[in-house]
């Protein structure tokens, strides 16, 4: 099938030519890169990528296709997807659809044939920048660069309103196989689709002992699975939910999720989270961690090119232990802005930025990275059990 020429044009005028796959048209967004070797489907469906054109540094993408179980939300959220080489014929027993068909179904423009090493080096030197991804042959490079320079980017943007749930709901894993069981061992290739697989290949969940309310700033499904696997039933609420409404639900703990955009643009959310501090145990991830930093009186700043991938080294300052973590963020908490009652517990070993916080008086923990992985290493998975333990300890003190 003939493919349309396409290009990625950055706001500084740098142009990367290739050919399109998936949908066609013109899109704007912030160009960034992800260094994960696998997990392109989880990247596509992570709401934290709303507003961004994502380039994968791994050169061969699409080789294991797409399946319904691995989606982190109900649809892709990226503005565009840039790769070096597309695998047109996926080969995996779990595959239900090709990457190209998936992007076409969701009207996402893909660009292949790009030297993603050159693109990544450029963004590392010059910083993440606004860009245009287009299949329009009549759009000149200069015009595209001008459109990119005039586009919104992420600075000062509230993308949470685009990805948060419209109404409160109970995460009920009993209604979906991927939530009821955690995969215990590989299924045979003859078993058919994973959603119809026999339950004997999965490990049943333990009973829910405690109840948490999760703010949805762009929450990933695997976060919900991990919370439930640690004995926590979860009610998910919209990002605009007031502290009073959350406390009226009488939760044992409160979770602040990941999400997209600039945390400094979420002043009304900072104010509501501030009202929750000290009232219930709080666990925050990624954007939730940044929102918590603001609620505590701190500030955030934009990173030069962000941390996105499954190979970010983080050190626990209390123990000296290093974990390899999965990350996806373009902002960080300014440690010098935090009040004296807040302790920085983790730092990124690549650039020294804040990766974890605790409060000396409140039952609270937050991390900048993704302990649920999906994709990525499982080094930080223990934070979900730490949250469950924090809830138990707080309940026994009451």
N, C-alpha and C positions, 0 to 999 in steps of 0.2 A: 504494500500500500504506500503510495507516495506521501511524503511528509512535508509539511510547510516549513520553510526556513523561519527561524525565530532568533531572538536575541535578548540578552540581559544588558541593560544600559544603566550604569551607576550615575549618581548625581554629579560626580567629578568628571564625567565624560568617558570613563573607561567602558569599553564595549566587549561583550563576549558573545560570539555567534555560535549557533548550533541549529538543531532542528527540533520541532515541537513533537510532543506526544501528549495524549490526553486531550484536553480541550484547546480552544484557540481564542484569540482576542488580545486584549491589553490589560494588564494589572499593575498596580503600584504597591509597594511595600518596602519594609526595611530588609535589606539583604544581609544574611548572616549565614554561618556555616555550622554544621554538626559533625563531630568527629567519631560518632559511633560506627562500628563495623557492621552491626545489624540493627534491626528495629525501625526500618523506614516507615512501616505502617503505624507504629506507635507514635513516631514523630509527626506524621501527617495528621493524626487524630488527637494530638495533644492540644487542648485549647490554649495553652500558654504560647503557642506559635501564631495566634491570631494577629494579623497585621504584618506578617513577615514572609519574605521569600527565602526559602531554606535551601541551601546547597549542602549535599552530602559529600564528605571528603572520601569516603569509600568509593572506589572507582566503578564497581559493578553492582547495580541496584535493580531489584525486581526478580531476583533468581528464585525466591521461594514464594512469590505471589502474595495474595491477600486472603485472609480468612476472617470470619465475623468475630471469633473469640478474642482476637488480639487487638481489637479496636479499643482505644482509650476514651472514646466518646462516640456519639452517634454519627459523626461526619468529619471530614477533613476540615481543618481550620487555617491551613497555610494559604497565603495569597498566590504562591507559586512554588514550584519544586524543580531544582536544578541538579543535574547529575552528569557524570562523564559518559557512562555507557548503560543503556537500558537492556535488560534481559527480556526478550519478547516471549520466550517459552519457559515459564516457571516450572520447576521440578521439585515438588514437595507434596507428601501425602496429605498435608493439611490445607493445601491451596484450594481456594474456591473460585478465584478470579485473578486475572493478570493485573499488574500495577497499572498498565496503560488503560485497560477497560475501567478500572476503578476511578482513575482521575477523570476520564471522559464522563463517567456516570455522574460525578460530583462537580463537573464544570471547573476543574482545576487545570491550569496550564502547566505542563511539564516541558523542560528544556534539556535535551541531551546532546552529547557531543562537545561539551564544554571542558576545557582544561580546569577542573575544579581545584587543582593544586595552585595554579596561578591566581585564581579567584580568591582562594583562601589566604594566600600570601599577601595579596593586595589589601584584603579586609583586615588582616592582622596588623599591617603597617599603617593604613589610613583610617582604620576603624569601621565599624558597621555603618552603613550609609543607606540612604533612600535610593530606590531603584525602580526601573520599569522593566517588566517582562512582556514581550509582545510578539505576535505573529503577523502584525500588520505590515505589508510590504511598502505601504505609502508613508510610514512613520520614519523620518530620518533620524540618524543617531543624535544630532543636535537637538531636534525637537523632543526626542525621548529623554535626553539628559535634562532639558528644561522642565519637562513634566515631573521627572523624578525630584528635582530640586524644589519644586513647588508643592510636592505631596506632603502628607501629614507626618510620616515617620512614626515613632513611638513616644518621643519626648512630650510630656504633658498630656498624653492620650489615655482616656479611660476606655479600654477595650473590654473590661470586665462586664459591662452592661450588654455586650454582644454575645457573651458565652455563658453567663449565669443562667440557672434554671428559672423558669417563669413562676414556679409554684413549689411549695414544700412537698417533699415526698419521702417515704420510707424506703431505704435501700433494702430490698427484700430478696436475698439470694436464693430463696426457695423457689423463685419463679424463673430462675435461669441457671443452666448447668454450670456456666463459668463461675458463678458465685457460690453455688452450693458446695462444690468440691474444689480442692486444690489438686492439681495434677500430681499423681504419686509416681507413675512410671509411664514410659512411652506407650502409646497405643499401637497395635499392629497396623501395617499399611492397608490391610484388607477390612479395617473396621468401618470405613466410610467417613462421613463428615464428623468432626469433633463434637458438634452440638448434639448428635444422635448417638454418641458413644455410650457404651455400657458403663454403668456407675461403678462397677467393680474395679475400674482403673483409677478411681479417685478416692481421696481421703475425706470422710465426712467432717463437717465443721463441728467445733465444740459448742455447747450452748452459750447463748449471749448472757453474760453476767452483769454487764453495765450498759448504760445508754449514753450516747454522745450526740451532740448536734454539730453538723459539719456545715460551715459556710462554703457555698459554692462560688468561688471566684474564677472557676475554670477547672473544676476537679476532675481528676483522672479515675477511671474505673478501678485500676489496680490499687489505688489508695483505699477505696471503699472495700475492696476484697481484703486487704491487709488489716484494716480496722476490724472487720467482721471475723477474720481468722484468729484475732486475738481476743475474742469473746466480747466484742463491743457491737451492739446494735446501733444503727446510724439513721438519724433523720437529717436529710439534706435540705438546706434552706437557701433562698435567694440572697445575693450579696447585699441587698438593701434592707434585710431584716434587722429590726431594732434589737438592742441588747435586752430591753424589757420583754419582747416577744420570745427571745431565746431563753431567758431565765424562767419565763412562764411555762416552758416545756419541761422544767425541772430536770435538766440533763445532769449526768455524773461528770461529764467533761465536755469541752468545746474544742473543735478542730477548725483551723484556718487553712484553706487549701491553696494550692498553686493557682496561677492565672497569668494573663497577659498584660502588657502595657506598663505605664509609669506609675509606681506606687505612690508618688507624691501627688498624683491627680485624684486620689481617693479620700479626700478630707472627711467626708461624711462617714465613711467606713471606719477611718481612724477613730473618730469620736465615739462610735458605738462600741468598738473593741475596747477602748479605754475604760468604758463602764463595766466591762466584764472582768477586768484584771483583779485578781484576788478573790473573786466570787466563786470561780470554778477552775479546776485544772485546765490548762490550755496547751495544745500542741499545734505548732504552725510549720508549714513547709513552703519554701520558695517565696512566692508573692505574699503568702500568709505571714511568713517570717519578716518580710519587709514592712508589711502593714503593722505587725506587732511592734517593730522597731519605731515606727512613727507614733503608735499609740503610747509607747513608753516615753516619748519626748524626743526621739532621735530624728535623724534625717537619712535620706538615701541619695545616691548619685549614680549617674549612668556610667557603665563600664565602657572601655574603648571598643571592644568587640565581643564582650560577653563570654559566658562559660556555657557551652552547649556540646554535650557528648557524654560518653560513658567511661571516661578515663581521667577524671579530675581528682588529684590527690588532696586529701583533707586530713589535717592533724587535730586530734583531741588534745588541747593544751593541758588538760588535767592529768592525762595518763601518758601522753607522748605517742600514743598509738596512731598509726596512719591507715586510713581507709581509702580505697579507690571508689569514686562515687559517680553517679549519674546526675547531670546538671542541665538546666535550661533556664538561663536568666540573663538579662542585660543590665540589671541594676544591682547595687549592693548597699548594705547599711554602713553608714559612716561611724566608725567606732568612737571617734572623738566627740560625737554629738550625744552619746548615750549618758544617762544619769548614773550616779555612783552606785545605785542599787542593782545595776545590770552587769552581768559578767559575760565577757566574750569567751566561749568555751571551745570554739573550733575556728581554724583559719585555713584558707586555701594555700597550699605550698607553692603554687605557681606565682601568685602575686600578693599573697598576704592579706587578702580581703576577708571580711567576716563571713564565717560559714555556720556559726551556731551561737545561740544566746541562752542564758538562764537568768532568773531573777533571784536575788538573795532572800526575798520574803514571800513572793508569790509562787504557787505551784505552776510552773510554766517551763516549757522547753520549746526551742525553735531551731530549725536548721534551714540553710539556704539551698541544700541539695535535695535529691529525691530518693528516700529510703525504699520506696516501693519499686524502684528501677523501672522496668518496662519502657524502654530497654535499659540494660546496664547491669553492673555487678550488684550482688546482694550483700556487700559488706556492711551496709547501714540498716539492714532490715530490722535490727534489734530495737530501733527507736519506737516501733509500734508496741512492742512488749513493755518498753520503758513507760510509754504513755499509759498503758493499761495498769502498770504497777503504781504509777503516780496517782491514778484515779482511786485505786484500792487504798493506798496510804492516806489520801485525803479523806476518803469515806470513813476510815477507822478513827481519824482524829476528830470528826464531828461529834 
